[in-house]
């Protein structure tokens, strides 16, 4: 089949592009960022804003399935997040429907569940996003529901935070501390169950939604690791891989959260509310629905996923550009958190 991958130059995008190419599919990447990967010669590359309707005829030409990964991430300006997430999704769906494309896989987020009061979270639970990103994801899902009700096949995936090759962003903090031989601080004791996801397993879920029976896939699905433990266990696996004998260090949660709130308000921390408000609490979703209905079978545990990502980080560290990025493929500006290395 021929796939259109929006956000194809991003972290999830490039992993999905490689996954699809390896399985013999044709792929077009549609992203405002340059597609600067070795696979460029094997991919139809369209560079531009997903909100630009003038580019949509070229984007959708000959396409069988759309996978909508493009997003303005939480460190972007709130109005940009809202515009890209909601209006961008709406315009893409309108153009896809007009082009006669029936299947549109939308990548949402478990951020739509807000700050939960129970676990595991299941797809029928109330959704209420935290912050501009979570709120925009809720509204984007509502747009998807409208098109599903109009007869279009619109599977929606809600992945847990996912890691793997090319992933930096907030996880670069952990990898940087581990590589440099530092202990790593977490909010609270770190004994809370915390589920992550390997991007390869997310790509498996996308392919199942793209190729499965229409009635089976036309729904909302959580996606997460099948094997996971506490946050302390997951992060300690990376520190052990680094080989410096360092450990996860727990911090009193309440004072740390107040400090992070203040630092965020001053622009001195890359951590946003949904990260630090949930880091010390249980965080896992049920994956029974996608497993039973579509045959989803995640391969990687939390620890395996993080170690796979850390190994990629070590191998590529000399070429990683340091700066103040806002995407998952860039190191985020650490701000005041950079000083933590001198403490831990």
WOHULIN-V694059 format. One record per backbone hydrogen bond with DSSP energy under -0.5 kcal/mol. CO is the residue of the C=O (numbers start at 1). NH is the residue of the N-H. E is the energy in kcal/mol with one decimal. If there is no record, write none. Layout:
# WOHULIN-V694059
CO/NH/E, CO/NH/E
This chain:
# WOHULIN-V694059
1/3/-0.6, 1/26/-2.5, 2/64/-2.7, 2/65/-1.7, 3/5/-0.6, 3/28/-2.6, 4/6/-0.6, 4/67/-3.1, 5/8/-0.9, 5/30/-2.3, 6/69/-1.2, 7/10/-2.0, 7/13/-0.5, 10/14/-2.7, 11/15/-1.5, 12/16/-2.6, 13/17/-2.9, 14/18/-2.3, 15/19/-2.0, 16/20/-2.7, 17/21/-2.6, 18/22/-2.4, 19/23/-0.7, 20/23/-0.7, 20/25/-2.3, 21/24/-1.9, 26/3/-3.0, 27/44/-2.4, 28/5/-3.0, 29/46/-3.2, 30/7/-2.7, 31/48/-1.6, 34/36/-1.2, 35/37/-0.8, 37/40/-1.9, 38/41/-0.7, 39/42/-2.0, 40/43/-1.2, 43/45/-0.7, 44/29/-2.3, 44/46/-0.5, 45/47/-0.5, 46/31/-1.7, 46/48/-0.6, 49/52/-1.8, 51/53/-1.1, 52/55/-1.6, 52/56/-0.5, 53/56/-1.0, 53/57/-0.6, 55/59/-2.1, 56/60/-2.7, 57/61/-0.8, 60/63/-1.9, 64/103/-0.7, 65/4/-2.4, 66/68/-0.5, 66/105/-3.4, 67/6/-2.0, 67/69/-1.1, 68/107/-2.1, 71/73/-0.7, 73/76/-2.6, 77/80/-0.5, 77/81/-2.3, 78/82/-2.3, 79/83/-2.1, 80/84/-2.7, 81/85/-2.6, 82/86/-2.1, 82/87/-1.0, 83/88/-1.9, 84/89/-0.6, 86/90/-2.4, 87/91/-2.6, 88/92/-2.2, 89/93/-2.4, 90/94/-2.4, 91/95/-2.4, 92/96/-2.8, 93/97/-2.6, 94/98/-2.2, 95/99/-1.8, 96/101/-2.6, 97/100/-1.3, 100/102/-0.6, 102/104/-0.5, 102/153/-2.1, 103/66/-2.1, 104/106/-0.6, 105/68/-3.2, 106/108/-0.8, 106/157/-2.6, 109/112/-1.4, 110/113/-1.7, 111/114/-1.6, 111/130/-0.7, 112/128/-2.3, 114/116/-0.8, 121/286/-3.1, 122/125/-2.2, 130/134/-1.3, 131/135/-2.5, 132/136/-2.2, 133/137/-2.2, 134/138/-1.8, 135/139/-2.0, 136/140/-2.5, 137/141/-2.1, 138/142/-1.5, 139/143/-1.6, 140/144/-2.1, 141/145/-2.3, 142/146/-1.8, 143/147/-1.7, 144/148/-2.2, 145/149/-2.5, 146/150/-1.0, 147/152/-2.2, 148/151/-1.7, 152/154/-0.8, 153/104/-2.5, 155/106/-2.9, 156/221/-2.7, 157/108/-3.2, 157/159/-0.6, 158/223/-2.0, 159/110/-1.6, 161/197/-1.0, 163/199/-2.9, 164/167/-2.2, 168/171/-1.4, 169/172/-1.3, 169/332/-0.6, 170/173/-1.2, 170/174/-0.6, 171/175/-2.1, 172/176/-2.7, 173/177/-2.1, 174/178/-2.6, 175/179/-2.7, 176/180/-2.0, 177/182/-2.6, 178/181/-1.1, 184/249/-2.6, 186/251/-2.1, 188/251/-0.8, 190/232/-2.9, 192/231/-1.9, 193/283/-2.3, 196/225/-2.5, 197/163/-2.4, 198/201/-0.9, 198/202/-1.7, 199/203/-2.3, 200/204/-1.6, 201/205/-1.8, 202/206/-2.2, 203/207/-2.4, 204/208/-2.2, 205/209/-2.0, 206/210/-2.1, 207/211/-1.8, 208/212/-1.9, 213/216/-0.5, 213/217/-2.1, 214/218/-1.5, 217/219/-2.6, 219/156/-2.6, 221/158/-3.2, 223/160/-2.0, 227/302/-1.9, 229/194/-2.4, 230/234/-2.2, 231/235/-2.5, 232/236/-2.5, 233/237/-1.4, 234/238/-0.7, 235/238/-0.6, 235/239/-1.8, 236/240/-2.8, 237/241/-1.7, 238/242/-1.9, 239/243/-1.0, 239/244/-0.8, 247/184/-1.9, 248/250/-0.5, 249/186/-2.4, 251/188/-3.1, 252/256/-1.7, 253/257/-2.7, 254/258/-2.3, 255/259/-2.2, 256/260/-2.5, 257/261/-2.4, 258/262/-2.1, 259/263/-2.6, 260/264/-2.6, 261/265/-2.2, 262/266/-1.4, 263/268/-3.2, 263/269/-0.5, 264/267/-1.3, 268/336/-2.7, 268/337/-0.5, 272/275/-1.2, 272/276/-1.7, 273/277/-2.7, 274/278/-0.7, 275/278/-0.5, 275/279/-1.3, 278/281/-1.6, 283/195/-3.1, 284/121/-1.7, 287/291/-1.8, 288/292/-3.0, 289/293/-2.4, 290/294/-1.6, 290/296/-1.6, 291/295/-1.0, 301/305/-2.5, 302/306/-2.5, 303/307/-2.5, 304/308/-2.3, 305/309/-2.0, 306/310/-2.9, 307/311/-2.7, 308/312/-1.5, 309/313/-2.3, 310/314/-2.6, 311/315/-2.2, 312/316/-1.8, 313/317/-1.0, 316/319/-1.6, 316/320/-0.6, 317/320/-1.2, 321/331/-0.6, 327/330/-1.2, 328/168/-3.8, 330/169/-1.8, 331/325/-1.7, 334/337/-1.8, 335/338/-1.5, 336/339/-1.4, 337/340/-1.3, 338/341/-1.1, 339/342/-1.6, 340/343/-1.2, 340/344/-2.6, 344/183/-2.9
